[in-house]
Amino acid sequence: MITAQTVPAGLVPSLGRRFTLSAQTLDSAVTPNAVFRAWFAEQRRTNRYDVRRIPFSELVGWHFEDSTGNLVHDSGRFFSVVGLDVRSEWNGYGASWSQPIINQPEIGILGIVVKEFDGVLHCLMQAKMEPGNIETVQLSPTVQATRSNYTGVHKGAAVNYIEYFRPPRVNSRVLYDSLQSEQGSWFLRKRNRNMVVEAIGDVPEHEDFMWLTLGQIHQLLNESNVVNMDARTVLSLIPSFASEGTPLHSTEHLLNRLTEIKALRELVQTTMPLSDVQRWKRTDYAIEHETGQHFSVIAASVQAANREVKSWTQPLIAPAEQGLAAFLVRRIGGVTHLLAQARSEAGVLDVAELGPTVQCQPARALTLPPEQRPRYLELVLRGQGRLLYDTVQSEEGGRFHHAGNRYVLVEVGDDFPLDVPEDFLWVTPGQLAGLLRHSNYLNIEARTLLTSLRATRALDGEYGL
């Protein structure tokens, strides 16, 4: 019997060549681009599900606890909306606040099945509806499931292809596997298992799934709201195998700097009753900040056709505005570097993760005094430098309502200083890829931008550079 296994180190170069070939293959005989376009358009045309905002009183299976005001599911599973008190201090600057936050301690599976056709690796991608998605149907991983989903707590249909990701995995072998974080501003210490597995033998067909090369997916990443957040984070695990040259800083130096920041930066998180959160008010339709900024918690009724459950109600987080996530990119000694920031967010698991150079809600940020605005925000908004990537992408549609970020890559010139504030670090894409073998180093916005950079370079014939 063939058993699941991780790929031995000696096979990595071969695996690299296979994924590089897939990234360079911009069309496929298995699923030609025209066939994919027609299929995806039909998925969006026929699956126009009804997502309707409702008052909290119409939630079914959810209730506000009398003792805490927390919004919880009757089963005690899925997730809850609780209060969080946060206190942070760094370099003499302190801040404290309280807010609602999603508490979902279970670890789900986000996974892509790959298989070779005609000598080229293809990814099995799913057209999946999420209630909060912009455009409703987006391209998702093969499996995108919470533990409650795939263990049957929802009492719905089985999750397609889950057997490729759960033991004994007799029909697959694991290529990449790590725990990665979700949005730290809205989730409390949330992580999902990100996986890429290679199928052994034939894979059953399903009308909601299509085989695409990495190159085909890269092209779709240059369009807004097509490839969903969960697919983007899994794709970030697949590294470029091109030689980068010598980075400005060694990986050991980067790890030392990030560890030092975590050790010196204070971040104290204390859960609290949702009813005790300060400066937030609850109405019949929303829990929202008194200024109207940040985000709100709303309730939605969903009618779906191709989900594990056909109809349900649930809470969703609705951001007050479209966000911005941007990396500044600079060639240093001929090698591409990204300017990463060590970011602390309300719900982050381990004090700080590497995030984009700029990550904020820009309209709110511009209302702050200049000295309190995110560093380099004006540079990005003024369009200085050479624009490499500028696309709006949706965030997690299963928990957030019409949450989108404008993702930007801006290349700056040699006159941009190498000496940057101590919160910031020059890193290469390859160094970031190496960190993704482990947990809690890159936030989810940085992972989307890393995937986007690879897509941009691959289409320019420079995969990974």
N, C-alpha and C positions, 0 to 999 in steps of 0.2 A: 504494500500500500504506500502511496506517496503521501508524505506528511508535510504540513506547512513548515516553512523555515525562513529565516531571514537570509538575505543574500550574503554569501561570504565575501570578505574584503577583497579577495582576489578577483571577484567578478565585477567590481565597481567600474573599471575602465570599459569593459564590454557593455555594461549597463549604460554608462555615459554615452558611448557611441550610439546606442539604440535610442536613447531619449533625444540626443542631438539630431539624429536623422528624423525623428518624429517632429521635432520643432521646425526643421527645414522643409517639411512636407506640408505645403499650404493648401493642397486639395487631395482628395482620396477617392479611389475607385470603390471603396467600401461604402462611403457616404459622400458622394460629390457635393460640393458647396451648394449647387442649385437644389439638390434633393434635400439637404439640411434646411435651406431657407424655406422651402415649400412646407416641409414638415413642421418647422418651428412656427411659421405663420399660422398654420392650421391649428396647432396646439393653442396659440393665443386667441384665435378666432372662436374656436369651439368651447374653450374653457374659460369663458368670461364669468367667473364666479361672483356671487353677491356678497360683498363685504360691507356691512352697514354698522355705523356707530349707534350705540344704544346706551340708555342710562344703566348705571350699576345695578339697579333693582331688577333688570332683565337678564342679568348673568345667570346661567344655569350651571349648577355644580360649583359655584364660587360664592364666597361670603366674606364680609368683614367681621373679624373676631371681636366679640364684645369687649374683651379684656385689653386688647392691644390696638385694635383698629387695623391690624394687618389684613391684607387681601389674600385669602388662601383658597385652595381647592378643597372640596369636601372630602376627597380621598386622602388628603395629606401628602399627595405626590405632585408631580409636574413641577410647579414653581410657586412662589409666593412673592408678594410685594410687601416689603418691610421697611422700617426706618433705619438709617445709618447715621451715626454721629462721627465726624471726621476731624482730626486735628493733625496738622502738618507743619513742619518747620524745616527750613533749609537756608543756610548762609545768613542767619539772623532774621529771615522773613518768615513770619508765621501766618497761618490761616486756619480757621475752623468754621464748620458749617454742618448742617444736617440736611438730609434729603431722602426721598423714597429710593429704593433700589430693588432689583430683582434678585431673589435668593433661590438659586437652583443648584443645589450641591451635587446632583448626579452628573456623571460624565457620559456624554453621548458619543456616537461614532459619526465622523465625517470621513467618507472613504471613496476612493476611485479605483475601480477595476480596470486594469490595462491588459491588452492582449495583442499579440503580433498578427498582422494580416499582411500578406505579400511582403514580408520582411520589415514592416514598419509598425511600431507600437501605436495602438489606438486606445483612447480613453472612453469608457462607457459613461456617457453623460445623460442626465435625466431632465426632462421638461417638467418642472415642479411648481405648483402653485403654493404660495405662502400668503396668508391673509394681509400682511402689511407690505407686500412687495409693490414697488412702482412697476406698472405693466403686468402685475399679478403673476404671470408665468415667466420664470427665468430658468437658465441652464444651471443645474445643480450637480453635485457629485452623484455617483452611483447610489450611495447610501448617505442619507442625512437624517439621523434618527436619535432621539433622546433614549435613555435607558428605559423610560416608561413606555416609549413607542415600541422598541424591539422586544421588550419582555411582556407586552400585551396588557399593560395597565389600562390603556385606552379602550380595550375590548374591540379593536378594529381589525382590519385585514393585516396579514403578515407583511413585514417590510421586505420588499423585493431585494434579492441578492445579499441579504444579511449574512447568509451562510459563508460567504467568501471572507468575512471579517471576524467571525466568531469561531473559537475552537470547536471542532478539531481542524477546520480549514483544510479539508482533504483535497479541495479543488483550487487551491491558491497558495501562493507563497508571498510573504511580506517583503516589500521593497523599502518602504519608509513608514515609520511609526513613532509618533511623539505626542505628548499632551501639550496643547497650545491654548492660550487664553482667549477670552472673548472681550467685548467692550468693557473696559474698567470703569467707565463713568456710569454705566447703567446696570452692570452685573456685579454681584458680590463674589469675588474669588472664583469666577466661573472658568472651567476648562472643558475642552472636548478632545477626544482622541482623534488625531488626524492621521489617516492611513492611505497608502498606495499599495495595492496588492496586484500581483500578476496571476491571471487565470490559467489554470492547467486544464486542458481539454476544452470541449465545447461549452459555450455559455448560452443559456436559453434566451430567446428573443422576447422583447416586450415592446408594445406599441409606444410607450412613453419614454423609451430610451434609444439613443443613437451612439454609434462609434465615431469618434472624431480624433484626428491626430492632434498633437500638441500645437502644431503650426496653425491648424484650423481654429483652435481655441484662442490662440494668441491674436488672431485677426479679430475675433469677436470681442476681445478685451479692449479693443480700440473703439467700441461702441458703448453707448450708455445703457445700463440696466438690462444687459443680456446675460452675463455670467454672474451668478449670485455670489454672495460673500463667502459661503461655505465652500464653494468650488475654488474661489481665489485663494483661500487659506490652505487648502490641500495642495493646490498647484505650487504654492510657495515652497513646499518640501522638496520638489524635484529640482535639484541644482543644475546650474550650467556647468559644463565640464570643460569649458574653454580655459586656457591659461591666462591668468590676470596680470602677472608681473608682481613686483614687490609693493606691498601696501605701505602706507605712511607709518602705521603703527602695527606692531605684532599683535596677534590675537591674545597672547598672554597679557600685553599691556592693556588691551581693551577690557579683558575680564577683570583685571586689577582695578581699573578705573570704575567700572560699573559696580564691583563689589564695595569699593570705597564709598561711592555715593550711597549705596544701600545701607552701609553701616553708619554713615554720618547723618543721613536724612531721616527725620522723624516722620512716621506715618502711623497714627493710632486710629484704628477703626473699631467702633463699638456699635453693635446692633441695638436698636431701641424700638419701642412701639411706634408704628406708623402714625398713630394719633398724636404723638408727642413731637413730631418733627416741626421745627420752627420755620415760619415764613412760608409755609405751604398750606393751601386751603382745599378742602374737599367739597365739591358740589355734586349735584345729581349725575353729572356727565363727566367730571374730570377731577383729578387731583393735580393741582397746578401751583407754580410759584406765584407769589403775590405780585411780582413784576411782570409776569407773562413770559419771562425768559426761561432758558434752559430746556425743559421738556415738561410734558404732562403725562399722567396715566389715564388712559381711556378704556372703554369697554367696546367690544365689537361682536357682532353676530356674523357667522360665516356659513355659507352654503357652498359646498364643493362637490365635484364629481369624481375625481381620480385620487383622492386622499384615502388614508387608512380609515378615517372617520368622515362621513359625508356632511355632517353639520355639527356645529358646536358654537359656544360663546367663550370668550376669553378676554383678559386684560391685555393691553398693548402699551408700550412706551411711544409717545409721539413727540419728536424733537420740535423745538420752537422754530428752527430754521435749518437750512442746508449747511452742513459742515464743510470744512476745508482741511485737507491733509496734503502736505507738500514736502518733497525732498529737494533740497538743493544738491546739485550734482556738479562735481568738479573733477577734471583730470589732474592728477598729481603724479608727476614723473611718467606721464603717458598712461596711467592706470585710473580707471573710473572709481571715484569715491563718492559716497553719500554722506551728508551731514546729519547724523542721527542725534536725537535728544533723549536723555534719560528722563522719562516722564513718570510721575506719580499721579495716579487717578484714584478716585474714591474707593473703588472696589478691587484694586489690583492685589494680587496674592502676595507678592514679594517686594514691597516698597516701590520699586521702579522697574520699568522695562524700556528697551530702546524703541523709540517711536520716530515719526517723521520730524523734519526740522520744524515745521509749523503744523499744529493740529488744534483747531478751535472752531467755534461758531463765529464767523468773522464779523457779522453785524453787531453782535453783543461785544466782541473784543474791541471794536472801534469806538464803543461808548466809554471805554476805560481811559484813564489818564495815560499819556504816552509811555510813561515809565512802567506801567503795569500791563501793557499790551504784549502779546507773544512776540518774542524777538524774531526778526526777519519777516514779519507779517506784511509790512508795507512793501518790501522788496517783491514778494510774490504777487500781491494785489496790483502793483504797478506794472507787472509784466516785464520786469527787468530780466536780462539774460535770455538764453535761447530755450524756447518752450519745446520740450521733448514729448510731453504727454499731458493731456488735459481732458478728462472724461469724468462724468458723473456716474457713480456706482451706488447701488442700493446696499444697505446694511441688512442685518438679519431680519427677514420678513416674518419669521415665526414669533418674534417678540416685539418688534418695532413697527410702527405704522408710518409708511412713506419716509423712512429715514434714509437720507442720501448724503453722500460726501462728494465734493468736487476733489478728485485726485489729480495732483499736478506734479510733474517732474520738470525742474528748471535748471538748465546748465549755466553755471556762472563761469566767468573767465579767470585767467591766471592772476588777475589783480585782486580777486577775492581772497581775504586773508586766511592763511592756514591756522593762525592762532585764534582760537575761538573760546567762548566762555566755558567754564569747567563742566557745565551741564551737557555740553555738546561733544561729539566724538566723530572724527572722520573714519569711516569704515568702507570696505569694499563690498560689492555684492557677494563675492565668494565668502568673505568672513561672516556676513549675515547668514548665508546659507549653512555654513558650518555650525552656527549657534542654533539653527533650527533643528538640529539633531537632538536638542535638549529642550526642556520646558522653561517658560517664563523669561526669555531673553528679548523677544520681539513682540510688540503689541500687534493687534490684528490690522490696524491701519498701515503699519510698516510692512506687514506681510503682503497686503494688497498691492502696495507700491512696488515691492520687490518683484512680484509676479508681473506687474505692468511694465517695469523696466525691461525684464526679459522679453516680454512680448514686443516691445518697441524695438529692441536691439535685434531680435530674431527676424523681424520683418525688414530690417536694414541689412540682413545678412551677417550680423555680428552677434550671434546668439550668446547671451550672457555677458557681453562686454559693456 
